[in-house]
Amino acid sequence: MTLRLVLALEAASELEAATEWYEREAALGAKFASEIRQVLVRIARIPLLHGVLFLDTRCARVRRYNYNVFYRVESDRVLVLAILHGSRDPDIWRSRS
């Protein structure tokens, strides 16, 4: 069962900023966005695939780009809280949950 996927405003902004950075620095914006999109589709299709990291928040890794997608499974949707580079402080998303 595929759940509806919703990006929090902060997550959407993080995705946009990272895509723009990859495009500007290495002309890889489209590839980065595609990789993130694949992770998001997998999360929507199999939301319980990734273990709980903190309370009810889960984390999916985007290995090729060292990014993490933090999300929460709700009754009718998957809410993406943050899309952060692996070197960023993971506590950033905790204030959003």
Secondary structure as the mmCIF struct_conf table of DSSP 4:
data_model
#
loop_
_struct_conf.conf_type_id
_struct_conf.id
_struct_conf.beg_label_comp_id
_struct_conf.beg_label_asym_id
_struct_conf.beg_label_seq_id
_struct_conf.end_label_comp_id
_struct_conf.end_label_asym_id
_struct_conf.end_label_seq_id
HELX_LH_PP_P HELX_LH_PP_P1 THR A 2 LEU A 3
STRN STRN1 ARG A 4 LEU A 7
HELX_RH_AL_P HELX_RH_AL_P1 LEU A 9 ALA A 26
BEND BEND1 ALA A 27 ALA A 27
HELX_RH_AL_P HELX_RH_AL_P2 GLY A 29 ARG A 45
BEND BEND2 ILE A 46 ILE A 46
TURN_TY1_P TURN_TY1_P1 PRO A 47 LEU A 48
BEND BEND3 LEU A 49 HIS A 50
HELX_LH_PP_P HELX_LH_PP_P2 GLY A 51 GLY A 51
STRN STRN2 VAL A 52 PHE A 54
TURN_TY1_P TURN_TY1_P2 LEU A 55 ASP A 56
STRN STRN3 THR A 57 VAL A 62
HELX_RH_3T_P HELX_RH_3T_P1 ARG A 63 TYR A 65
TURN_TY1_P TURN_TY1_P3 ASN A 66 ASN A 66
STRN STRN4 TYR A 67 VAL A 73
BEND BEND4 SER A 75 ASP A 76
STRN STRN5 ARG A 77 HIS A 85
TURN_TY1_P TURN_TY1_P4 GLY A 86 SER A 87
BEND BEND5 ARG A 88 ARG A 88
HELX_RH_3T_P HELX_RH_3T_P2 PRO A 90 ARG A 96
#
